[in-house]
Amino acid sequence: MLLMVLSGGLLAQDGASRPGLLDLPLSARLAGSAESMGAPLTSTLGDVLGQPALLDSTHAGQLHLGYMDFFSGAAQAAVLYARQPEKRKWVWHTGFRNLGFGTFTGRDPVGVETGSFTASDVAWVSGAALPLDTNLTLGTSLWLGQSLLADRRSNFAQVEVGLTYLRQNRQLRLAALWRPWGGMTNVGGSGSSDRFEGELSVSLAKGFENAPFTLLATYDEMQSWDLAPEGLYDDTIDPLTGDTIPNGTWAFGDRLLRHLAIGTELDLGSGLRFRFGYHHRRRQELRLAAAPGTAGFAWGLDFTVRRFQLAVARNTYHTAGASTHLAIRTRLTDR
């Protein structure tokens, strides 16, 4: 089941879905806010994996290492490095990202084992950010990668364009992320080639002068209004009496909230920060009716050890367990 969910790009027949590598958060800060931290007031190099316009000159010379233990043998890792050319305003970054789904047992049509195989996504990413003025920054990233599943091999590409607006004196940042182009081409095995659907999301962060917390919000997948499964809001018929049973769900409100992730970040002093978030769509789609648990909720923590900045997060996708996100960043050079 895990393989079918995460490798939708390999299994889709009516169109190409993005590989899980492009959608699962690797930034521990983003994951710890339930993906609501799309516009942090103070960004780190790892945040660039989710919003290229967050890259700035303070990240030059830094190295970011990230790891995510997802579920049932699936794990993700990334390395990212940033540089700023001398006497230039723009900053560039480059790195690699890998998502492994584990090892599986192959079987022929009659159920006889044919050996084991692995499945994985791997991608190279590179991009740059340019400050347009003291408040506005434009950034872009290009992803080139390959998905492997048994005898099927697919190449994919994705372009991301980001824009952020920061007002430090008002502790306010707005950000937009647009995925205008991307697609997948199957070069081995069966399956069709197709483009990814474009995506647009906007994010907000607001801090307060006399309060040690920041409010966070992201409104994602704005290209589609209705993200709910077909028939979710329909009334049902009682099979015994034939009476109509009203659904009772406020359809407009549920559709509105399925785009929304909200969170908060607390400044505990001495470089220690705690964040907490809630993702409505994830909770509605992945919770169990009889045991919803904490699906859709996440928390994270940042702290410093000598010259290393560390981040850890737990993000609950389902009642079977939560993903663990780890990140380490340090400075290698001055630029």
Backbone hydrogen bonds in HBPLUS format (Angstrom, degrees):
<---DONOR---> <-ACCEPTOR-->    atom                        ^
c    i                          cat <-CA-CA->   ^        H-A-AA   ^      H-
h    n   atom  resd res      DA  || num        DHA   H-A  angle D-A-AA Bond
n    s   type  num  typ     dist DA aas  dist angle  dist       angle   num
A0005-VAL N   A0001-MET O   3.04 MM   4  6.31 155.0  2.10 154.2 160.5     1
A0006-LEU N   A0002-LEU O   3.03 MM   4  6.19 175.8  2.03 161.7 161.7     2
A0007-SER N   A0003-LEU O   3.10 MM   4  5.83 150.7  2.19 141.6 148.3     3
A0020-GLY N   A0006-LEU O   3.22 MM  14  5.02 131.9  2.47 167.9 167.1     4
A0010-LEU N   A0007-SER O   2.85 MM   3  5.45 145.5  1.97 115.6 125.4     5
A0011-LEU N   A0007-SER O   3.24 MM   4  6.57 142.4  2.39 144.6 155.4     6
A0011-LEU N   A0008-GLY O   3.17 MM   3  5.05 124.5  2.50  92.4 106.6     7
A0012-ALA N   A0008-GLY O   2.88 MM   4  5.66 139.2  2.05 153.9 158.5     8
A0022-LEU N   A0019-PRO O   2.99 MM   3  5.75 149.3  2.09 121.8 128.4     9
A0023-ASP N   A0020-GLY O   3.08 MM   3  5.23 146.1  2.20 104.7 114.7    10
A0024-LEU N   A0020-GLY O   2.90 MM   4  5.81 168.7  1.92 167.5 166.6    11
A0031-ALA N   A0027-SER O   2.95 MM   4  6.21 165.9  1.97 155.9 160.0    12
A0032-GLY N   A0028-ALA O   2.89 MM   4  5.89 153.3  1.96 140.0 147.3    13
A0033-SER N   A0030-LEU O   3.31 MM   3  5.45 150.9  2.40 100.7 109.0    14
A0035-GLU N   A0030-LEU O   2.81 MM   5  4.82 151.4  1.89 163.8 158.2    15
A0034-ALA N   A0031-ALA O   3.05 MM   3  5.14 159.0  2.10 114.8 115.4    16
A0036-SER N   A0033-SER O   3.15 MM   3  5.39 151.4  2.24 104.2 112.3    17
A0038-GLY N   A0036-SER O   2.99 MM   2  5.74 136.1  2.18 102.2  90.2    18
A0047-ASP N   A0044-THR O   3.05 MM   3  5.54 140.7  2.21 111.7 122.1    19
A0048-VAL N   A0045-LEU O   3.08 MM   3  5.67 156.2  2.13 116.3 123.0    20
A0049-LEU N   A0046-GLY O   3.19 MM   3  5.88 160.2  2.23 117.3 121.9    21
A0050-GLY N   A0047-ASP O   2.98 MM   3  5.64 158.3  2.03 117.1 123.6    22
A0051-GLN N   A0047-ASP O   3.12 MM   4  6.35 135.6  2.33 141.1 153.7    23
A0054-LEU N   A0051-GLN O   3.10 MM   3  5.85 166.5  2.12 125.0 128.0    24
A0055-LEU N   A0052-PRO O   3.33 MM   3  5.96 170.8  2.34 116.4 118.9    25
A0059-HIS N   A0056-ASP O   3.04 MM   3  5.81 162.1  2.07 122.8 128.2    26
A0060-ALA N   A0057-SER O   3.22 MM   3  5.38 158.2  2.27 105.7 112.2    27
A0062-GLN N   A0059-HIS O   2.99 MM   3  5.50 153.1  2.07 143.9 142.4    28
A0061-GLY N   A0082-ALA O   2.76 MM  21  5.61 159.4  1.80 133.7 137.5    29
A0332-LEU N   A0061-GLY O   2.68 MM 271  5.44 161.9  1.71 164.4 163.6    30
A0333-THR N   A0061-GLY O   3.26 MM 272  4.50 159.0  2.31 119.4 125.5    31
A0082-ALA N   A0062-GLN O   3.32 MM  20  5.85 154.1  2.39 156.0 160.9    32
A0063-LEU N   A0330-THR O   2.78 MM 267  5.52 159.8  1.82 167.1 173.6    33
A0330-THR N   A0063-LEU O   3.07 MM 267  5.52 149.9  2.16 146.6 155.9    34
A0064-HIS N   A0080-LEU O   2.77 MM  16  5.01 165.1  1.79 156.6 159.3    35
A0080-LEU N   A0064-HIS O   2.91 MM  16  5.01 152.0  1.99 145.3 150.4    36
A0065-LEU N   A0328-ILE O   2.83 MM 263  5.24 162.7  1.85 162.0 167.4    37
A0328-ILE N   A0065-LEU O   2.84 MM 263  5.24 157.2  1.90 152.4 159.8    38
A0066-GLY N   A0078-ALA O   2.95 MM  12  5.05 168.4  1.96 143.5 144.8    39
A0078-ALA N   A0066-GLY O   2.94 MM  12  5.05 149.5  2.04 139.4 137.9    40
A0067-TYR N   A0326-LEU O   2.86 MM 259  5.20 156.5  1.91 155.4 154.8    41
A0326-LEU N   A0067-TYR O   2.81 MM 259  5.20 165.9  1.83 162.4 164.7    42
A0068-MET N   A0076-GLN O   2.72 MM   8  4.91 154.1  1.78 148.1 148.5    43
A0076-GLN N   A0068-MET O   2.77 MM   8  4.91 156.4  1.83 144.7 152.2    44
A0069-ASP N   A0324-THR O   2.88 MM 255  5.18 154.4  1.95 153.2 158.3    45
A0324-THR N   A0069-ASP O   3.05 MM 255  5.18 159.2  2.09 139.8 144.3    46
A0070-PHE N   A0074-ALA O   2.92 MM   4  5.37 137.5  2.10 138.1 149.0    47
A0074-ALA N   A0071-PHE O   3.04 MM   3  5.31 163.8  2.07 115.8 120.5    48
A0075-ALA N   A0100-GLY O   2.93 MM  25  5.47 151.0  2.01 150.7 160.2    49
A0100-GLY N   A0075-ALA O   2.85 MM  25  5.47 156.7  1.91 172.2 173.4    50
A0077-ALA N   A0098-ASN O   2.86 MM  21  5.37 155.2  1.92 152.8 160.6    51
A0098-ASN N   A0077-ALA O   2.84 MM  21  5.37 164.2  1.87 160.3 163.8    52
A0079-VAL N   A0096-PHE O   2.97 MM  17  5.54 155.0  2.03 154.6 159.7    53
A0096-PHE N   A0079-VAL O   3.00 MM  17  5.54 138.6  2.18 146.0 158.7    54
A0081-TYR N   A0094-THR O   2.95 MM  13  5.64 159.0  2.00 156.7 162.9    55
A0094-THR N   A0081-TYR O   2.99 MM  13  5.64 152.2  2.07 156.7 165.6    56
A0083-ARG N   A0092-TRP O   2.91 MM   9  5.58 160.6  1.95 158.4 164.2    57
A0092-TRP N   A0083-ARG O   2.91 MM   9  5.58 161.7  1.94 166.7 171.2    58
A0084-GLN N   A0335-ARG O   2.80 MM 251  5.55 141.3  1.94 162.0 173.7    59
A0088-ARG N   A0085-PRO O   3.15 MM   3  5.49 138.1  2.33 141.5 133.6    60
A0091-VAL N   A0129-ALA O   3.04 MM  38  5.48 156.8  2.09 153.0 160.0    61
A0129-ALA N   A0091-VAL O   2.86 MM  38  5.48 149.9  1.95 154.9 164.6    62
A0093-HIS N   A0127-GLY O   2.87 MM  34  5.47 157.9  1.92 146.4 149.8    63
A0127-GLY N   A0093-HIS O   3.01 MM  34  5.47 154.8  2.07 147.5 149.6    64
A0095-GLY N   A0125-VAL O   2.91 MM  30  5.43 142.2  2.06 160.1 161.3    65
A0125-VAL N   A0095-GLY O   2.94 MM  30  5.43 169.1  1.95 148.1 150.1    66
A0097-ARG N   A0123-ALA O   2.88 MM  26  5.32 152.8  1.96 158.3 162.0    67
A0123-ALA N   A0097-ARG O   2.84 MM  26  5.32 156.2  1.90 160.9 165.7    68
A0099-LEU N   A0121-ASP O   2.76 MM  22  5.04 169.4  1.77 154.2 156.0    69
A0121-ASP N   A0099-LEU O   2.75 MM  22  5.04 157.6  1.80 148.3 156.3    70
A0101-PHE N   A0119-ALA O   2.91 MM  18  5.42 173.4  1.91 150.3 151.0    71
A0104-PHE N   A0117-PHE O   2.75 MM  13  5.39 169.3  1.76 166.1 169.9    72
A0117-PHE N   A0104-PHE O   2.83 MM  13  5.39 150.4  1.92 148.3 156.7    73
A0106-GLY N   A0115-GLY O   2.65 MM   9  5.42 165.8  1.66 167.8 173.0    74
A0114-THR N   A0106-GLY O   2.74 MM   8  5.17 165.3  1.76 129.5 132.4    75
A0108-ASP N   A0112-VAL O   2.89 MM   4  5.45 153.4  1.96 145.0 150.9    76
A0111-GLY N   A0108-ASP O   2.88 MM   3  5.30 166.6  1.90 122.8 126.5    77
A0120-SER N   A0148-LEU O   3.04 MM  28  5.37 150.2  2.14 138.7 147.1    78
A0148-LEU N   A0120-SER O   2.85 MM  28  5.37 167.1  1.87 165.5 169.3    79
A0122-VAL N   A0146-GLN O   3.02 MM  24  5.58 154.1  2.09 152.4 160.7    80
A0146-GLN N   A0122-VAL O   2.87 MM  24  5.58 152.6  1.94 159.6 168.9    81
A0124-TRP N   A0144-LEU O   2.79 MM  20  5.38 163.9  1.82 158.8 158.5    82
A0144-LEU N   A0124-TRP O   2.97 MM  20  5.38 161.1  2.00 157.1 163.2    83
A0126-SER N   A0142-LEU O   3.16 MM  16  5.58 149.7  2.25 143.0 152.1    84
A0142-LEU N   A0126-SER O   2.85 MM  16  5.58 158.6  1.89 157.1 162.9    85
A0128-ALA N   A0140-THR O   3.06 MM  12  5.77 140.3  2.22 151.1 163.1    86
A0140-THR N   A0128-ALA O   2.97 MM  12  5.77 155.6  2.03 163.0 170.9    87
A0130-LEU N   A0138-LEU O   2.76 MM   8  5.40 162.7  1.79 162.2 166.9    88
A0138-LEU N   A0130-LEU O   3.03 MM   8  5.40 172.1  2.04 147.4 145.9    89
A0132-LEU N   A0136-LEU O   2.75 MM   4  5.42 144.3  1.88 139.6 151.2    90
A0133-ASP N   A0136-LEU O   3.39 MM   3  5.40 154.8  2.46 141.8 140.6    91
A0166-LEU N   A0135-ASN O   2.90 MM  31  4.94 162.0  1.94 135.4 140.6    92
A0137-THR N   A0164-THR O   3.00 MM  27  5.34 157.2  2.05 150.0 154.9    93
A0164-THR N   A0137-THR O   2.99 MM  27  5.34 160.1  2.03 150.7 157.0    94
A0139-GLY N   A0162-GLY O   2.92 MM  23  5.03 168.0  1.93 144.9 144.6    95
A0162-GLY N   A0139-GLY O   2.76 MM  23  5.03 174.3  1.76 147.8 149.8    96
A0141-SER N   A0160-GLU O   2.91 MM  19  5.15 154.2  1.98 141.8 147.7    97
A0160-GLU N   A0141-SER O   2.95 MM  19  5.15 162.8  1.98 153.4 155.0    98
A0143-TRP N   A0158-GLN O   2.82 MM  15  4.97 167.2  1.83 155.3 159.0    99
A0158-GLN N   A0143-TRP O   2.96 MM  15  4.97 148.1  2.06 138.4 141.5   100
A0145-GLY N   A0156-PHE O   2.93 MM  11  5.30 168.9  1.95 152.6 152.3   101
A0156-PHE N   A0145-GLY O   2.94 MM  11  5.30 164.0  1.96 133.9 136.1   102
A0147-SER N   A0154-SER O   2.75 MM   7  5.14 159.6  1.79 152.1 159.4   103
A0154-SER N   A0147-SER O   2.94 MM   7  5.14 163.5  1.97 151.4 156.0   104
A0149-LEU N   A0152-ARG O   2.97 MM   3  5.18 162.8  2.00 157.0 157.6   105
A0152-ARG N   A0149-LEU O   2.84 MM   3  5.18 162.4  1.87 136.1 137.3   106
A0153-ARG N   A0188-GLY O   3.07 MM  35  4.76 150.7  2.16 114.8 120.0   107
A0187-VAL N   A0153-ARG O   2.85 MM  34  5.69 157.1  1.91 154.9 162.8   108
A0188-GLY N   A0153-ARG O   3.15 MM  35  4.76 124.9  2.47 147.1 142.0   109
A0155-ASN N   A0185-THR O   2.88 MM  30  5.28 157.9  1.92 158.4 154.7   110
A0185-THR N   A0155-ASN O   2.78 MM  30  5.28 162.4  1.81 158.9 165.1   111
A0157-ALA N   A0183-GLY O   3.04 MM  26  5.70 150.6  2.13 157.2 165.4   112
A0183-GLY N   A0157-ALA O   3.02 MM  26  5.70 149.3  2.12 147.2 154.1   113
A0159-VAL N   A0181-TRP O   2.95 MM  22  5.56 167.4  1.97 165.4 161.2   114
A0161-VAL N   A0178-TRP O   2.83 MM  17  5.19 164.0  1.86 158.7 163.7   115
A0178-TRP N   A0161-VAL O   2.83 MM  17  5.19 170.1  1.84 159.7 163.1   116
A0163-LEU N   A0176-ALA O   2.99 MM  13  5.32 151.7  2.08 152.4 157.6   117
A0176-ALA N   A0163-LEU O   2.85 MM  13  5.32 151.1  1.93 153.3 162.3   118
A0165-TYR N   A0174-LEU O   2.73 MM   9  5.11 159.0  1.77 155.8 159.0   119
A0174-LEU N   A0165-TYR O   2.86 MM   9  5.11 157.4  1.91 147.0 154.2   120
A0167-ARG N   A0172-LEU O   2.82 MM   5  5.24 169.8  1.83 166.7 168.2   121
A0170-ARG N   A0167-ARG O   3.18 MM   3  5.46 138.1  2.37 103.9 115.0   122
A0171-GLN N   A0167-ARG O   2.93 MM   4  5.91 106.7  2.48 139.1 158.2   123
A0172-LEU N   A0167-ARG O   3.14 MM   5  5.24 162.9  2.17 137.9 143.3   124
A0171-GLN N   A0168-GLN O   3.10 MM   3  4.79 153.9  2.17  97.0 105.0   125
A0207-GLY N   A0171-GLN O   2.78 MM  36  4.90 167.5  1.80 148.1 152.4   126
A0173-ARG N   A0205-ALA O   3.04 MM  32  5.27 156.8  2.09 149.7 152.3   127
A0205-ALA N   A0173-ARG O   2.97 MM  32  5.27 148.5  2.08 153.9 157.7   128
A0175-ALA N   A0203-SER O   3.04 MM  28  5.06 154.2  2.11 139.9 139.1   129
A0203-SER N   A0175-ALA O   2.79 MM  28  5.06 157.4  1.84 147.5 149.8   130
A0177-LEU N   A0201-SER O   2.90 MM  24  5.33 162.7  1.93 151.9 156.0   131
A0201-SER N   A0177-LEU O   2.97 MM  24  5.33 153.0  2.05 149.0 157.0   132
A0179-ARG N   A0199-GLU O   2.84 MM  20  5.03 167.4  1.85 150.0 151.9   133
A0199-GLU N   A0179-ARG O   3.27 MM  20  5.03 149.3  2.37 120.0 128.9   134
A0196-PHE N   A0182-GLY O   2.77 MM  14  5.25 165.4  1.79 121.7 126.4   135
A0184-MET N   A0194-ASP O   2.87 MM  10  5.72 165.6  1.89 173.5 173.5   136
A0194-ASP N   A0184-MET O   3.11 MM  10  5.72 141.7  2.26 150.9 162.0   137
A0222-MET N   A0200-LEU O   2.87 MM  22  5.37 170.3  1.88 165.6 162.2   138
A0202-VAL N   A0219-TYR O   3.04 MM  17  5.43 157.5  2.09 143.7 147.9   139
A0219-TYR N   A0202-VAL O   2.84 MM  17  5.43 167.0  1.85 166.7 171.2   140
A0204-LEU N   A0217-ALA O   2.84 MM  13  5.30 154.8  1.90 158.4 161.4   141
A0217-ALA N   A0204-LEU O   2.99 MM  13  5.30 141.7  2.14 158.0 158.5   142
A0206-LYS N   A0215-LEU O   2.96 MM   9  5.26 156.0  2.02 146.2 153.5   143
A0215-LEU N   A0206-LYS O   2.90 MM   9  5.26 165.0  1.92 149.4 145.7   144
A0211-ALA N   A0208-PHE O   3.46 MM   3  5.30 172.1  2.47 105.9 105.8   145
A0267-ASP N   A0212-PRO O   2.82 MM  55  5.25 171.0  1.83 154.0 156.6   146
A0214-THR N   A0265-GLU O   2.84 MM  51  5.12 144.4  1.97 141.6 153.1   147
A0265-GLU N   A0214-THR O   2.92 MM  51  5.12 152.4  2.00 142.9 151.4   148
A0216-LEU N   A0263-GLY O   2.88 MM  47  4.93 161.6  1.92 144.4 138.5   149
A0263-GLY N   A0216-LEU O   3.01 MM  47  4.93 153.4  2.08 135.5 131.7   150
A0218-THR N   A0261-ALA O   2.89 MM  43  5.27 154.7  1.96 154.3 159.5   151
A0261-ALA N   A0218-THR O   2.94 MM  43  5.27 151.6  2.02 154.5 161.5   152
A0220-ASP N   A0259-HIS O   2.87 MM  39  5.12 158.3  1.91 148.1 144.9   153
A0224-SER N   A0221-GLU O   3.34 MM   3  6.15 171.3  2.35 119.3 121.7   154
A0232-LEU N   A0229-PRO O   3.23 MM   3  5.73 156.5  2.29 139.0 136.8   155
A0234-ASP N   A0231-GLY O   3.23 MM   3  5.21 164.1  2.25 106.4 111.1   156
A0236-THR N   A0245-ILE O   3.10 MM   9  5.16 161.1  2.14 147.7 147.6   157
A0245-ILE N   A0236-THR O   2.67 MM   9  5.16 176.3  1.67 159.3 160.7   158
A0238-ASP N   A0243-ASP O   2.81 MM   5  5.31 170.4  1.82 162.6 164.5   159
A0242-GLY N   A0238-ASP O   2.75 MM   4  4.94 144.8  1.87 140.7 149.8   160
A0254-ASP N   A0250-TRP O   2.98 MM   4  6.18 161.8  2.02 159.7 165.6   161
A0255-ARG N   A0251-ALA O   2.91 MM   4  6.06 163.1  1.94 154.4 158.9   162
A0256-LEU N   A0252-PHE O   2.97 MM   4  6.14 156.9  2.02 148.9 155.6   163
A0257-LEU N   A0253-GLY O   3.00 MM   4  6.18 159.7  2.04 147.5 152.3   164
A0258-ARG N   A0254-ASP O   3.07 MM   4  6.15 137.6  2.26 144.7 154.4   165
A0260-LEU N   A0257-LEU O   2.95 MM   3  5.09 156.9  2.00 110.7 118.3   166
A0280-HIS N   A0260-LEU O   3.42 MM  20  6.33 155.5  2.48 166.2 169.2   167
A0262-ILE N   A0278-TYR O   3.00 MM  16  5.49 156.4  2.05 158.0 160.4   168
A0278-TYR N   A0262-ILE O   2.78 MM  16  5.49 156.4  1.84 166.0 170.9   169
A0264-THR N   A0276-PHE O   2.89 MM  12  5.57 149.6  1.98 157.2 166.7   170
A0276-PHE N   A0264-THR O   2.95 MM  12  5.57 154.0  2.02 157.3 165.2   171
A0266-LEU N   A0274-PHE O   2.60 MM   8  5.10 172.4  1.60 167.9 169.3   172
A0274-PHE N   A0266-LEU O   2.96 MM   8  5.10 158.3  2.00 144.4 151.2   173
A0268-LEU N   A0272-LEU O   2.85 MM   4  5.31 149.2  1.95 154.7 162.3   174
A0272-LEU N   A0269-GLY O   3.07 MM   3  5.48 158.1  2.12 113.2 120.1   175
A0273-ARG N   A0302-ASP O   3.12 MM  29  5.09 159.3  2.17 135.2 140.4   176
A0302-ASP N   A0273-ARG O   2.86 MM  29  5.09 157.7  1.91 147.1 152.7   177
A0275-ARG N   A0300-GLY O   2.94 MM  25  5.13 163.0  1.97 140.6 142.0   178
A0300-GLY N   A0275-ARG O   2.94 MM  25  5.13 150.9  2.02 140.0 140.2   179
A0277-GLY N   A0298-ALA O   2.94 MM  21  5.21 158.8  1.99 142.9 142.8   180
A0298-ALA N   A0277-GLY O   3.05 MM  21  5.21 146.9  2.16 143.1 141.3   181
A0279-HIS N   A0296-GLY O   2.79 MM  17  4.95 156.3  1.85 142.3 150.6   182
A0283-ARG N   A0279-HIS O   3.19 MM   4  6.44 156.2  2.25 149.4 156.0   183
A0284-GLN N   A0280-HIS O   3.00 MM   4  6.28 165.4  2.03 158.5 162.1   184
A0285-GLU N   A0281-ARG O   3.00 MM   4  6.13 155.1  2.06 153.1 159.2   185
A0286-LEU N   A0282-ARG O   2.98 MM   4  5.85 150.5  2.07 146.8 153.5   186
A0287-ARG N   A0283-ARG O   3.10 MM   4  5.45 146.7  2.22 141.0 143.2   187
A0291-ALA N   A0288-LEU O   3.15 MM   3  5.08 130.0  2.42  95.6 109.2   188
A0295-ALA N   A0292-PRO O   3.46 MM   3  6.45 167.7  2.48 147.3 148.8   189
A0297-PHE N   A0294-THR O   2.99 MM   3  5.59 161.2  2.03 144.9 145.2   190
A0296-GLY N   A0316-THR O   2.87 MM  20  5.77 170.1  1.88 158.5 156.7   191
A0316-THR N   A0297-PHE O   3.07 MM  19  5.78 168.3  2.08 169.2 170.4   192
A0299-TRP N   A0314-ARG O   3.00 MM  15  5.58 155.0  2.07 152.7 160.8   193
A0314-ARG N   A0299-TRP O   2.89 MM  15  5.58 159.6  1.94 161.1 166.4   194
A0301-LEU N   A0312-VAL O   2.81 MM  11  5.41 153.9  1.88 160.4 166.8   195
A0312-VAL N   A0301-LEU O   2.93 MM  11  5.41 155.8  1.99 153.8 161.8   196
A0303-PHE N   A0310-LEU O   2.97 MM   7  5.50 160.2  2.01 153.1 156.5   197
A0310-LEU N   A0303-PHE O   2.83 MM   7  5.50 168.4  1.85 170.9 174.4   198
A0305-VAL N   A0308-PHE O   2.84 MM   3  5.28 166.1  1.86 161.9 166.2   199
A0308-PHE N   A0305-VAL O   2.96 MM   3  5.28 162.2  2.00 129.8 133.0   200
A0309-GLN N   A0329-ARG O   3.00 MM  20  5.35 172.8  2.01 159.2 161.6   201
A0329-ARG N   A0309-GLN O   3.00 MM  20  5.35 150.6  2.09 148.8 157.4   202
A0311-ALA N   A0327-ALA O   3.00 MM  16  5.12 148.8  2.10 144.8 146.2   203
A0327-ALA N   A0311-ALA O   2.96 MM  16  5.12 139.3  2.12 153.1 151.4   204
A0313-ALA N   A0325-HIS O   2.92 MM  12  4.96 143.3  2.06 141.3 144.3   205
A0325-HIS N   A0313-ALA O   2.91 MM  12  4.96 168.4  1.92 143.6 145.8   206
A0315-ASN N   A0323-SER O   3.04 MM   8  5.21 157.3  2.10 141.1 148.3   207
A0323-SER N   A0315-ASN O   2.89 MM   8  5.21 158.6  1.94 151.1 144.1   208
A0321-GLY N   A0318-HIS O   3.38 MM   3  6.02 166.2  2.40 113.3 117.0   209
